[in-house]
């Protein structure tokens, strides 16, 4: 099994924490309540939060797609499709939304936070084609095509999938990029943050894609140089657990607590959003997060 990259786990862990904080602020509104007046302060992170997570998945694609097709797709069924199906059912039940459970579009695009896994599934479905069509060819056409469809599921796959394939393209040049002098990534970071503040959120255009890409490049340069964080690494290694479990946990907590002052509700939801996934980490190898598949003799088990 290839050695894990600590900086990648830590960067993924940071992205997961930011996603949880975002959902602490927005889940009440999704369930019929109100978001705090200061929630838009977090909007400037929209161009970076999920694009970074997609790009990190894409960085691992060349190693993954080098496997035989049967093993490649079996790994995605085990680690992505199965948790997607199971947690769609769990989320619909605990969030009291039976209508979502029978919606074809909800299943196709991923209800609530599960759209991320739906995008990954779509990307992995066509990913073996990068053996013949290089990953760097994919992002810009996907961004352009994302301007036309009027179906959210298709737009999400095209828009966020572009960052997945951008990450796959970057994999070839990652060591060289991480070795450049500081002025270039620092300039990119400043420009990306300034543009995100000016845009006041995500802009799904070529310009918006370039802003997000600048942030991704800055992040993957800074991450190996940042102080090590065991906590972020722990979360990043178990990102699927934290990602899948936090949203329904926050939703159930809100439904039980109701609308109270945000200075009480916010911290409570944050504790639940981190605490419940943390409690479930011991079950991270269980059927809740991975479909059990017997290992074949003579084959070394590795990460899909």
C-alpha positions in Angstrom: 0.0 0.0 0.0 1.3 3.4 -0.9 2.3 5.7 2.0 -0.3 8.2 2.9 0.5 11.9 2.4 0.1 13.6 5.8 -0.3 17.1 4.2 -3.1 15.8 2.0 -5.0 14.3 5.0 -4.6 17.5 6.9 -5.8 19.7 4.0 -8.8 17.4 3.6 -9.4 17.5 7.3 -9.4 21.3 7.2 -11.9 21.3 4.3 -14.2 18.9 6.2 -14.1 21.2 9.3 -15.1 24.2 7.1 -17.9 22.1 5.5 -19.2 21.3 9.0 -19.1 24.9 10.1 -20.9 25.9 6.8 -23.6 23.4 7.5 -24.0 24.4 11.1 -24.9 27.8 9.7 -27.1 26.6 6.8 -28.8 23.4 7.8 -31.4 25.2 10.0 -32.5 27.2 6.9 -32.7 24.1 4.8 -35.0 22.6 7.4 -37.3 25.6 7.6 -35.5 27.7 10.2 -33.3 30.8 9.8 -29.6 31.2 9.2 -27.6 33.8 11.3 -27.2 37.2 9.9 -23.4 36.7 9.8 -23.6 33.6 7.7 -22.6 35.4 4.5 -19.1 35.9 6.1 -18.4 32.3 5.3 -19.5 32.7 1.6 -16.1 33.8 0.5 -14.9 30.3 1.1 -17.4 28.8 -1.4 -14.9 28.9 -4.3 -12.4 26.9 -2.3 -14.1 24.5 0.2 -15.5 21.8 -2.1 -13.2 22.5 -5.1 -10.3 21.6 -2.9 -11.9 18.4 -1.8 -12.6 17.4 -5.4 -9.1 18.3 -6.5 -7.6 16.2 -3.7 -9.6 13.2 -4.9 -8.4 13.9 -8.4 -4.8 14.0 -7.3 -5.1 10.3 -6.4 -6.7 9.4 -9.7 -3.6 8.4 -11.8 -2.6 5.8 -9.2 -6.2 4.6 -8.9 -7.0 4.3 -12.6 -3.8 2.3 -13.2 -5.5 -0.7 -11.7 -7.4 -3.2 -13.8 -10.9 -1.9 -14.6 -12.6 -4.6 -12.6 -10.7 -3.7 -9.5 -11.0 0.0 -10.1 -14.8 -0.1 -10.4 -15.2 -2.6 -7.6 -13.3 -0.2 -5.3 -15.7 2.6 -6.2 -18.7 0.5 -5.5 -17.4 -0.5 -2.2 -16.2 2.9 -1.0 -18.5 5.4 -2.7 -21.6 3.9 -4.2 -22.6 1.7 -1.2 -22.2 4.5 1.4 -24.0 6.9 -1.0 -27.1 4.6 -1.2 -27.1 3.7 2.5 -26.7 7.3 3.7 -29.3 8.6 1.3 -31.7 6.3 3.0 -30.5 7.2 6.5 -30.6 11.0 5.8 -34.1 10.8 4.3 -35.4 8.9 7.4 -33.8 11.0 10.1 -34.5 14.3 8.4 -38.2 13.3 8.0 -38.2 13.6 4.2 -39.9 10.5 2.7 -40.6 12.5 -0.5 -36.8 12.8 -1.2 -36.4 9.1 -0.8 -38.6 8.4 -3.8 -37.4 11.3 -6.0 -35.4 10.2 -9.0 -33.7 13.5 -9.3 -32.6 13.4 -5.6 -31.0 10.0 -6.2 -29.4 11.2 -9.5 -28.0 14.4 -8.1 -27.5 13.6 -4.4 -29.9 15.1 -1.8 -28.4 17.6 0.7 -24.7 17.0 1.2 -24.7 13.7 -0.8 -24.3 15.6 -4.1 -20.5 15.4 -3.4 -20.6 11.6 -3.7 -22.8 11.8 -6.7 -20.2 14.0 -8.5 -17.4 11.6 -7.5 -19.4 8.6 -8.8 -19.9 10.4 -12.2 -16.3 11.4 -12.4 -15.0 7.9 -11.6 -17.4 6.4 -14.1 -15.6 8.1 -16.9 -12.2 8.4 -15.3 -10.6 5.4 -17.1 -10.9 7.5 -20.3 -8.0 9.6 -19.0 -5.8 6.8 -20.1 -6.4 8.0 -23.7 -7.7 11.6 -23.2 -5.3 13.4 -20.7 -6.9 14.9 -17.6 -5.8 18.4 -18.5 -8.1 18.4 -21.5 -11.3 17.9 -19.4 -11.8 20.9 -17.1 -12.3 23.9 -19.4 -14.9 22.1 -21.7 -16.7 20.9 -18.5 -16.8 24.5 -17.2 -18.1 25.8 -20.5 -20.8 23.0 -20.7 -21.9 23.8 -17.1 -23.2 27.1 -18.3 -25.9 25.5 -20.5 -27.8 22.6 -18.7 -30.8 23.7 -16.6 -30.6 20.5 -14.4 -28.8 21.0 -11.1 -27.4 17.5 -11.1 -25.8 17.9 -14.5 -24.4 21.3 -13.7 -22.9 20.1 -10.4 -21.2 17.2 -12.1 -19.8 19.4 -14.8 -18.8 22.3 -12.6 -17.3 20.4 -9.6 -16.1 17.5 -11.8 -13.8 20.1 -13.5 -11.9 20.4 -10.3 -11.6 16.6 -9.9 -9.9 16.4 -13.3 -7.9 19.5 -12.6 -6.5 17.7 -9.6 -5.8 14.6 -11.7 -3.9 16.8 -14.2 -1.9 18.5 -11.4 -0.8 15.1 -10.1 1.8 14.8 -12.8 3.3 18.2 -11.9 2.7 18.1 -8.1 6.3 17.7 -7.0 7.6 20.4 -9.3 4.8 22.8 -8.2 5.4 22.2 -4.5 9.1 22.9 -5.1 8.7 26.4 -6.6 9.7 29.5 -4.7 7.2 31.1 -2.4 6.4 34.3 -4.3 4.2 32.5 -7.0 1.9 30.5 -4.7 1.7 33.4 -2.2 0.7 35.8 -5.1 -1.9 33.2 -6.2 -3.3 33.0 -2.6 -3.7 36.7 -2.2 -5.3 37.1 -5.7 -7.7 34.2 -5.0 -8.8 35.5 -1.7 -9.3 39.0 -3.0 -11.3 37.7 -6.0 -13.5 35.5 -3.7 -14.3 38.4 -1.4 -15.1 40.6 -4.4 -17.3 37.9 -5.9 -19.1 37.3 -2.5 -19.3 33.6 -3.1 -18.9 31.1 -6.0 -19.1 32.3 -9.6 -19.6 29.3 -11.9 -17.9 30.7 -14.9 -14.4 30.4 -16.4 -13.3 33.3 -14.3 -14.7 31.7 -11.2 -13.0 28.4 -12.1 -9.6 30.2 -12.4 -10.1 31.8 -9.0 -10.8 28.4 -7.4 -7.9 26.9 -9.3 -5.6 29.6 -7.9 -6.8 28.8 -4.4 -6.2 25.0 -5.0 -2.7 25.6 -6.2 -1.9 27.8 -3.3 -3.4 25.3 -0.8 -1.4 22.3 -2.1 1.8 24.4 -2.0 1.2 25.7 1.5 -0.1 22.4 3.1 3.2 20.5 3.2 4.9 23.5 4.8 2.2 24.1 7.4 2.7 22.9 11.0 1.5 19.3 11.4 -1.9 18.8 13.0 -2.7 15.4 14.4 -6.4 16.4 14.7 -6.8 17.5 11.1 -4.9 14.4 9.9 -7.2 12.2 12.0 -10.3 13.8 10.4 -8.8 13.7 6.9 -8.0 10.0 7.1 -11.6 9.4 8.1 -13.1 12.1 5.9 -15.9 9.8 4.5 -17.2 9.2 8.1 -17.2 12.9 9.0 -18.7 14.0 5.7 -21.5 11.4 5.6 -22.5 11.6 9.2 -22.3 15.3 10.1 -25.2 16.6 8.0 -27.9 14.3 9.3 -26.5 14.7 12.8 -26.8 18.5 12.7 -30.2 18.2 11.1 -31.6 15.9 13.8 -30.1 18.1 16.5 -31.8 21.2 15.1 -35.1 19.4 14.8 -34.9 18.5 18.5 -33.6 21.8 19.8 -35.6 24.2 17.5 -35.0 27.9 17.0 -33.1 29.3 20.0 -30.6 32.1 20.1 -27.7 31.5 17.6 -25.1 32.0 20.4 -26.5 28.8 21.9 -27.7 26.9 18.8 -24.5 27.4 16.8 -22.0 25.8 19.4 -24.5 23.0 20.1 -24.8 22.1 16.4 -21.0 22.3 16.0 -20.4 19.9 18.9 -22.9 17.5 17.4 -21.6 17.9 13.9 -18.1 16.9 15.0 -19.0 14.7 17.9 -21.3 12.2 16.2 -18.9 11.5 13.3 -16.1 11.2 15.9 -18.1 8.6 17.8 -18.7 6.7 14.6 -15.0 6.5 13.6 -14.6 3.2 15.4 -17.2 1.9 12.9 -15.4 3.3 9.9 -14.7 -0.2 8.5 -18.3 -1.2 9.0 -21.1 -1.5 6.4 -22.1 2.1 7.3 -19.2 3.5 5.4 -17.8 0.6 3.3 -19.4 -2.4 1.7 -17.6 -5.5 3.1 -15.9 -7.3 0.2 -13.9 -10.5 0.9 -10.2 -10.2 0.0 -9.0 -12.5 -2.8 -6.1 -14.7 -2.1 -2.8 -13.5 -3.5 -4.0 -9.9 -4.0 -2.7 -7.2 -1.7 -5.4 -5.1 -0.3 -5.0 -1.4 -1.1 -7.0 1.8 -1.1 -9.3 2.2 -4.0 
